[in-house]
């Protein structure tokens, strides 16, 4: 994959000083590791742009949890 395309997919851009930065509201600086079966890992890694898709699914899950907790209170 061309480096430029990879950088654009990750939402990274060069700022005025030439350093890479992101256009996200919150930078992605933390890691989250989980154990899965080898077959699950292989299926996930076969999904194009899987890191971004996983972030979206986790965000939706968290938003649903938040709304469920608010409904219970």
C-alpha positions in Angstrom: 0.0 0.0 0.0 1.2 3.4 -0.8 2.4 5.4 2.3 0.3 8.4 1.4 -2.9 6.3 1.2 -2.1 4.6 4.5 -1.5 7.9 6.2 -4.8 9.4 4.9 -6.7 6.3 6.1 -5.4 6.8 9.6 -6.5 10.4 9.7 -2.9 11.7 10.0 -1.8 15.0 8.4 1.3 17.1 8.5 0.9 20.3 10.5 2.7 23.6 9.7 5.9 22.4 11.2 5.9 19.2 9.1 5.0 16.9 12.0 2.3 14.4 11.8 -1.0 15.2 13.6 -4.5 14.0 13.6 -7.9 15.6 12.9 -9.6 13.5 15.5 -11.3 15.0 18.6 -9.1 12.8 20.8 -5.8 11.4 19.7 -5.4 7.6 19.6 -2.6 7.1 22.1 -3.9 4.3 24.3 -3.7 0.6 23.6 -6.3 -2.1 24.4 -5.4 -5.8 24.1 -7.7 -8.8 24.4 -7.2 -12.5 23.9 -9.1 -14.1 21.1 -8.9 -17.5 19.3 -6.5 -17.6 16.3 -9.5 -18.1 13.9 -11.2 -15.0 15.3 -8.0 -13.0 14.9 -7.6 -14.1 11.3 -11.2 -13.3 10.4 -10.9 -9.8 12.0 -7.5 -9.1 10.3 -9.1 -10.0 6.9 -11.5 -7.1 7.2 -10.2 -4.1 5.3 -9.3 -1.2 7.7 -10.2 -3.4 10.6 -8.7 -1.2 13.4 -10.9 1.7 12.5 -14.0 -0.6 12.2 -13.3 -2.1 15.6 -13.0 1.4 17.1 -16.4 2.3 15.6 -18.0 -0.9 17.0 -16.5 -0.3 20.4 -17.7 3.3 20.4 -21.2 2.3 19.5 -21.2 -0.4 22.2 -20.1 2.2 24.8 -22.7 4.6 23.7 -25.4 1.9 24.0 -24.1 1.0 27.5 -24.3 4.7 28.5 -27.9 5.1 27.3 -28.9 1.8 29.0 -27.4 3.0 32.3 -29.2 6.3 32.0 -32.5 4.5 31.3 -32.0 2.5 34.4 -31.5 5.5 36.7 
